[in-house]
């Protein structure tokens, strides 16, 4: 059944607007970040579309810009892989100057991790292409992993 709005005549399917799974996942992550920050005692707000950040946080001392990256589940390699690009088809680099923190959202666990921008930037002033979080501190060869689930749960 398709329902039309009185003004604008936008089609709705089954009473809910048909949005892509990727868009729904991203929006879920942004709202979860706002919820998490508000629960920590901060004032948090969703940012307008088209900005390099997704959430604004008032810490009482400063305003912080947060880019949100969200995944719904682990990948085949048993980690949580996040692309750190921006835009449709993730082709734009994100400058370290445009945001203060990255928030990584693990929807299947309802966990948010916050990492300061300099911690994941490369030498040219932009962010790495991607990061992978794991639940264990070492890989199968005993090498230490940098991004561990549960290691960055609040703003520093």
GROMACS elastic network, one bead per residue, 0.5 to 0.9 nm:
[ bonds ]
;  ai    aj funct       b0    kb
    1    12     6  0.83652   500
    1    13     6  0.62613   500
    1    14     6  0.56519   500
    1    15     6  0.81542   500
    2    11     6  0.62520   500
    2    12     6  0.54934   500
    2    14     6  0.63380   500
    2    15     6  0.75756   500
    3     9     6  0.86997   500
    3    10     6  0.82605   500
    3    11     6  0.59921   500
    3    12     6  0.52860   500
    3    13     6  0.67935   500
    3    14     6  0.75713   500
    3    15     6  0.68220   500
    4     7     6  0.84380   500
    4     8     6  0.82839   500
    4     9     6  0.50054   500
    4    10     6  0.56183   500
    4    11     6  0.50796   500
    4    12     6  0.63703   500
    5     8     6  0.64020   500
    5    10     6  0.57710   500
    5    11     6  0.72290   500
    5    12     6  0.80827   500
    6     9     6  0.60746   500
    6    10     6  0.86104   500
    7    10     6  0.80210   500
   10    17     6  0.87874   500
   11    17     6  0.75125   500
   11    18     6  0.87595   500
   12    15     6  0.57074   500
   12    16     6  0.57130   500
   12    18     6  0.67714   500
   13    16     6  0.56876   500
   13    17     6  0.60958   500
   13    18     6  0.63903   500
   14    17     6  0.80554   500
   14    18     6  0.89191   500
   16    19     6  0.87613   500
   19    22     6  0.83089   500
   19    23     6  0.64877   500
   19    24     6  0.65446   500
   20    23     6  0.52224   500
   20    24     6  0.62640   500
   20    25     6  0.86046   500
   21    24     6  0.50657   500
   21    25     6  0.60498   500
   21    26     6  0.85761   500
   22    25     6  0.50761   500
   22    26     6  0.61503   500
   22    27     6  0.85914   500
   23    26     6  0.51139   500
   23    27     6  0.60830   500
   23    28     6  0.84737   500
   24    27     6  0.51700   500
   24    28     6  0.60486   500
   24    29     6  0.86375   500
   25    28     6  0.51220   500
   25    29     6  0.63329   500
   25    30     6  0.88392   500
   25    70     6  0.67211   500
   25    71     6  0.72497   500
   25    72     6  0.70170   500
   25   107     6  0.82550   500
   26    29     6  0.51464   500
   26    30     6  0.63409   500
   26    31     6  0.87759   500
   26    68     6  0.77867   500
   26    69     6  0.70934   500
   26    70     6  0.58031   500
   26    71     6  0.81137   500
   27    30     6  0.50913   500
   27    31     6  0.62376   500
   27    32     6  0.85262   500
   27    70     6  0.87861   500
   28    31     6  0.53079   500
   28    32     6  0.61097   500
   28    33     6  0.86777   500
   28    70     6  0.81567   500
   28   107     6  0.80929   500
   29    32     6  0.50174   500
   29    33     6  0.61620   500
   29    34     6  0.87129   500
   29    68     6  0.68326   500
   29    69     6  0.71568   500
   29    70     6  0.54698   500
   29    71     6  0.82160   500
   29   103     6  0.88886   500
   29   104     6  0.82868   500
   29   105     6  0.57741   500
   29   106     6  0.81168   500
   29   107     6  0.71538   500
   29   112     6  0.85241   500
   30    33     6  0.51853   500
   30    34     6  0.64153   500
   30    35     6  0.87268   500
   30    46     6  0.72318   500
   30    54     6  0.67806   500
   30    55     6  0.70853   500
   30    67     6  0.87501   500
   30    68     6  0.60913   500
   30    69     6  0.82285   500
   30    70     6  0.81817   500
   30   103     6  0.88500   500
   30   105     6  0.84310   500
   31    34     6  0.51158   500
   31    35     6  0.61762   500
   31    36     6  0.85761   500
   31    46     6  0.76453   500
   31    55     6  0.89644   500
   32    36     6  0.60135   500
   32    37     6  0.85760   500
   32   105     6  0.78519   500
   32   107     6  0.87210   500
   32   110     6  0.78710   500
   32   111     6  0.86462   500
   32   112     6  0.77953   500
   33    36     6  0.50448   500
   33    37     6  0.61162   500
   33    38     6  0.84982   500
   33    44     6  0.84394   500
   33    55     6  0.78854   500
   33    68     6  0.76590   500
   33   103     6  0.72724   500
   33   104     6  0.87643   500
   33   105     6  0.75635   500
   33   112     6  0.66240   500
   34    37     6  0.52662   500
   34    38     6  0.60823   500
   34    39     6  0.85272   500
   34    43     6  0.83636   500
   34    44     6  0.53772   500
   34    45     6  0.64166   500
   34    46     6  0.71875   500
   34    55     6  0.71542   500
   34    56     6  0.87699   500
   34    57     6  0.84817   500
   35    38     6  0.51930   500
   35    39     6  0.61273   500
   35    40     6  0.87012   500
   35    44     6  0.79648   500
   36    39     6  0.51066   500
   36    40     6  0.63745   500
   36    41     6  0.89626   500
   36   111     6  0.88230   500
   36   112     6  0.74702   500
   37    41     6  0.65480   500
   37    42     6  0.54971   500
   37    43     6  0.71922   500
   37    44     6  0.62878   500
   37    57     6  0.78655   500
   37   154     6  0.82241   500
   37   155     6  0.86650   500
   38    41     6  0.51061   500
   38    43     6  0.57800   500
   38    44     6  0.61045   500
   39    42     6  0.73215   500
   40   154     6  0.81457   500
   41    59     6  0.84915   500
   42    57     6  0.67185   500
   42    58     6  0.62214   500
   42    59     6  0.56183   500
   42    60     6  0.77598   500
   43    56     6  0.83264   500
   43    57     6  0.57183   500
   43    58     6  0.51799   500
   43    59     6  0.68833   500
   43    60     6  0.83578   500
   44    55     6  0.67757   500
   44    56     6  0.57038   500
   44    58     6  0.64045   500
   44    59     6  0.87325   500
   45    54     6  0.86139   500
   45    55     6  0.55705   500
   45    56     6  0.52337   500
   45    57     6  0.64951   500
   45    58     6  0.86670   500
   46    54     6  0.59791   500
   46    56     6  0.63830   500
   46    57     6  0.89902   500
   47    50     6  0.88598   500
   47    51     6  0.72881   500
   47    53     6  0.69060   500
   47    54     6  0.50176   500
   47    55     6  0.50711   500
   47    56     6  0.62400   500
   47    65     6  0.89087   500
   48    51     6  0.63837   500
   48    53     6  0.86316   500
   48    54     6  0.73349   500
   48    55     6  0.86815   500
   49    52     6  0.86289   500
   49    53     6  0.87512   500
   49    54     6  0.77176   500
   50    53     6  0.83952   500
   50    54     6  0.89810   500
   50    87     6  0.89392   500
   51    54     6  0.71170   500
   52    65     6  0.86780   500
   52    66     6  0.87001   500
   52    67     6  0.69780   500
   52    86     6  0.78110   500
   52    94     6  0.73525   500
   52    95     6  0.86334   500
   52    98     6  0.62848   500
   52    99     6  0.70867   500
   53    56     6  0.77446   500
   53    65     6  0.58397   500
   53    66     6  0.53118   500
   53    68     6  0.73906   500
   53    98     6  0.74090   500
   53    99     6  0.61943   500
   53   100     6  0.89378   500
   53   102     6  0.88903   500
   54    65     6  0.74704   500
   54    66     6  0.59232   500
   54    67     6  0.50906   500
   54    68     6  0.60604   500
   55    64     6  0.82694   500
   55    65     6  0.60997   500
   55    66     6  0.51098   500
   55    67     6  0.66619   500
   55    68     6  0.75174   500
   56    63     6  0.67139   500
   56    64     6  0.57225   500
   56    66     6  0.62562   500
   57    60     6  0.89933   500
   57    62     6  0.81418   500
   57    63     6  0.54943   500
   57    64     6  0.50515   500
   57    65     6  0.66152   500
   57    66     6  0.76630   500
   58    61     6  0.72796   500
   58    62     6  0.59338   500
   58    64     6  0.65249   500
   59    62     6  0.55559   500
   59    63     6  0.63395   500
   59    64     6  0.75698   500
   60    63     6  0.78404   500
   64    99     6  0.76091   500
   64   100     6  0.58804   500
   64   101     6  0.74747   500
   65    98     6  0.77710   500
   65   100     6  0.52226   500
   65   101     6  0.65083   500
   65   102     6  0.86523   500
   66    99     6  0.58469   500
   66   100     6  0.60127   500
   66   102     6  0.55298   500
   66   103     6  0.64944   500
   66   114     6  0.87244   500
   67    99     6  0.65950   500
   67   100     6  0.81412   500
   67   101     6  0.64900   500
   67   103     6  0.61238   500
   67   104     6  0.86561   500
   68   101     6  0.86527   500
   68   102     6  0.59083   500
   68   104     6  0.60840   500
   68   105     6  0.72815   500
   69    82     6  0.66383   500
   69    83     6  0.76189   500
   69    84     6  0.74924   500
   69   102     6  0.72890   500
   69   103     6  0.61497   500
   69   104     6  0.50080   500
   69   105     6  0.61295   500
   69   106     6  0.89592   500
   70    82     6  0.72017   500
   70   103     6  0.82508   500
   70   104     6  0.58757   500
   70   106     6  0.62614   500
   70   107     6  0.70959   500
   71    74     6  0.77860   500
   71    80     6  0.70781   500
   71    81     6  0.74859   500
   71    82     6  0.69240   500
   71   104     6  0.80764   500
   71   105     6  0.63379   500
   71   106     6  0.55557   500
   71   107     6  0.62190   500
   71   108     6  0.82044   500
   72    80     6  0.87958   500
   72   105     6  0.82454   500
   72   106     6  0.61275   500
   72   108     6  0.56255   500
   72   109     6  0.87437   500
   73    79     6  0.87455   500
   73    80     6  0.68686   500
   73   106     6  0.69285   500
   73   107     6  0.68500   500
   73   108     6  0.56413   500
   73   109     6  0.84352   500
   74    77     6  0.77280   500
   74    78     6  0.56818   500
   74    79     6  0.52622   500
   74    81     6  0.74395   500
   74   106     6  0.86771   500
   74   108     6  0.85192   500
   75    78     6  0.55155   500
   75    79     6  0.56208   500
   75    80     6  0.58950   500
   75    81     6  0.67422   500
   76    79     6  0.74168   500
   77    80     6  0.84259   500
   78   134     6  0.72935   500
   78   135     6  0.86707   500
   79   132     6  0.60146   500
   79   133     6  0.55672   500
   79   135     6  0.74657   500
   80   106     6  0.77863   500
   80   131     6  0.82033   500
   80   132     6  0.52543   500
   80   133     6  0.50048   500
   80   134     6  0.64820   500
   80   135     6  0.89880   500
   80   149     6  0.88673   500
   81   130     6  0.70145   500
   81   131     6  0.58850   500
   81   133     6  0.65473   500
   82   104     6  0.78820   500
   82   129     6  0.86533   500
   82   130     6  0.54576   500
   82   131     6  0.54389   500
   82   132     6  0.61807   500
   82   133     6  0.82753   500
   83    86     6  0.83933   500
   83    90     6  0.74495   500
   83   128     6  0.85885   500
   83   129     6  0.60546   500
   83   131     6  0.67970   500
   83   132     6  0.88623   500
   84    90     6  0.79019   500
   84    93     6  0.76116   500
   84    94     6  0.73388   500
   84   127     6  0.66064   500
   84   128     6  0.64799   500
   84   129     6  0.51997   500
   84   130     6  0.50403   500
   84   131     6  0.74349   500
   85    89     6  0.86966   500
   85    91     6  0.59343   500
   85    92     6  0.54180   500
   85    93     6  0.51921   500
   85    94     6  0.61595   500
   85   127     6  0.79852   500
   85   128     6  0.83914   500
   85   129     6  0.62856   500
   85   130     6  0.77210   500
   86    89     6  0.80611   500
   86    91     6  0.62848   500
   86    93     6  0.62798   500
   86    94     6  0.63996   500
   87    91     6  0.62800   500
   87    92     6  0.60365   500
   87    93     6  0.89066   500
   88    91     6  0.69576   500
   88    92     6  0.84667   500
   89    92     6  0.86914   500
   90    93     6  0.82732   500
   93   126     6  0.65093   500
   93   127     6  0.70022   500
   93   128     6  0.86047   500
   93   129     6  0.78358   500
   94    97     6  0.85613   500
   94    98     6  0.73552   500
   94    99     6  0.84852   500
   94   125     6  0.87918   500
   94   126     6  0.56526   500
   94   127     6  0.59880   500
   94   128     6  0.89056   500
   95    98     6  0.55417   500
   95    99     6  0.75447   500
   95   121     6  0.85873   500
   95   125     6  0.60056   500
   95   127     6  0.65496   500
   96    99     6  0.60092   500
   96   100     6  0.74888   500
   96   117     6  0.60319   500
   96   118     6  0.70347   500
   96   120     6  0.89307   500
   96   121     6  0.65849   500
   96   122     6  0.89785   500
   96   125     6  0.55807   500
   96   126     6  0.52152   500
   96   127     6  0.64318   500
   97   100     6  0.75580   500
   97   117     6  0.84870   500
   97   125     6  0.75778   500
   97   126     6  0.82591   500
   99   102     6  0.76224   500
   99   116     6  0.89130   500
   99   117     6  0.68405   500
  100   115     6  0.87160   500
  100   116     6  0.60377   500
  100   117     6  0.53588   500
  100   118     6  0.83111   500
  101   114     6  0.63796   500
  101   115     6  0.54965   500
  101   118     6  0.85540   500
  101   155     6  0.82622   500
  102   113     6  0.81245   500
  102   114     6  0.57313   500
  102   115     6  0.53453   500
  102   116     6  0.64412   500
  102   117     6  0.63839   500
  102   120     6  0.87198   500
  103   112     6  0.64129   500
  103   113     6  0.55243   500
  103   115     6  0.65309   500
  103   116     6  0.89012   500
  104   111     6  0.81918   500
  104   112     6  0.55649   500
  104   113     6  0.50817   500
  104   114     6  0.64194   500
  104   115     6  0.80852   500
  105   109     6  0.86995   500
  105   110     6  0.72187   500
  105   111     6  0.58770   500
  105   113     6  0.65636   500
  105   114     6  0.89835   500
  106   109     6  0.55908   500
  106   110     6  0.57216   500
  106   111     6  0.52304   500
  106   112     6  0.63847   500
  106   113     6  0.84270   500
  107   111     6  0.67363   500
  107   112     6  0.84889   500
  108   111     6  0.80819   500
  109   112     6  0.89088   500
  111   149     6  0.86896   500
  111   150     6  0.80990   500
  111   153     6  0.80208   500
  112   150     6  0.85855   500
  112   152     6  0.82158   500
  112   153     6  0.63458   500
  112   154     6  0.82522   500
  113   149     6  0.77931   500
  113   150     6  0.70826   500
  113   151     6  0.74306   500
  113   154     6  0.67321   500
  113   155     6  0.86344   500
  114   151     6  0.89883   500
  114   152     6  0.54268   500
  114   153     6  0.59909   500
  114   154     6  0.58774   500
  114   155     6  0.59750   500
  114   156     6  0.83472   500
  115   118     6  0.84569   500
  115   119     6  0.67385   500
  115   120     6  0.76156   500
  115   152     6  0.63869   500
  115   153     6  0.86630   500
  115   154     6  0.85194   500
  115   155     6  0.76056   500
  115   156     6  0.84340   500
  116   119     6  0.56762   500
  116   120     6  0.74906   500
  116   155     6  0.80483   500
  116   156     6  0.79022   500
  117   120     6  0.57874   500
  117   121     6  0.62921   500
  117   127     6  0.79310   500
  118   121     6  0.51479   500
  118   122     6  0.82154   500
  118   125     6  0.88153   500
  118   127     6  0.85856   500
  119   122     6  0.87682   500
  120   126     6  0.88247   500
  120   127     6  0.60632   500
  120   128     6  0.64648   500
  120   131     6  0.84118   500
  121   124     6  0.80556   500
  121   125     6  0.64196   500
  121   126     6  0.56068   500
  121   128     6  0.58698   500
  122   125     6  0.60900   500
  122   126     6  0.58849   500
  122   127     6  0.57090   500
  122   128     6  0.58972   500
  123   126     6  0.73924   500
  123   127     6  0.88183   500
  124   127     6  0.84694   500
  126   129     6  0.89554   500
  127   130     6  0.81514   500
  128   131     6  0.72917   500
  131   147     6  0.75905   500
  132   146     6  0.89299   500
  132   147     6  0.66469   500
  132   148     6  0.86124   500
  133   136     6  0.89714   500
  133   145     6  0.84018   500
  133   146     6  0.80505   500
  133   148     6  0.52954   500
  133   149     6  0.58708   500
  134   137     6  0.72437   500
  134   138     6  0.87192   500
  134   139     6  0.88891   500
  134   145     6  0.77137   500
  134   146     6  0.89074   500
  134   147     6  0.65618   500
  134   148     6  0.50880   500
  134   149     6  0.56992   500
  135   147     6  0.88607   500
  135   148     6  0.57872   500
  135   149     6  0.51013   500
  135   150     6  0.79012   500
  136   139     6  0.73547   500
  136   145     6  0.79319   500
  136   148     6  0.66060   500
  136   149     6  0.77459   500
  137   142     6  0.88524   500
  137   143     6  0.83612   500
  137   144     6  0.59445   500
  137   145     6  0.54131   500
  137   146     6  0.78063   500
  137   147     6  0.82041   500
  137   148     6  0.61606   500
  137   149     6  0.88271   500
  138   141     6  0.76102   500
  138   142     6  0.52435   500
  138   143     6  0.52401   500
  138   145     6  0.54524   500
  139   142     6  0.52825   500
  139   143     6  0.54418   500
  139   144     6  0.67393   500
  139   145     6  0.68529   500
  140   143     6  0.74855   500
  145   148     6  0.68005   500
  147   151     6  0.74887   500
  147   152     6  0.89287   500
  148   151     6  0.55636   500
  148   152     6  0.82469   500
  149   152     6  0.77085   500
  149   153     6  0.89498   500
  150   153     6  0.61738   500
  152   155     6  0.79063   500
  152   156     6  0.87101   500
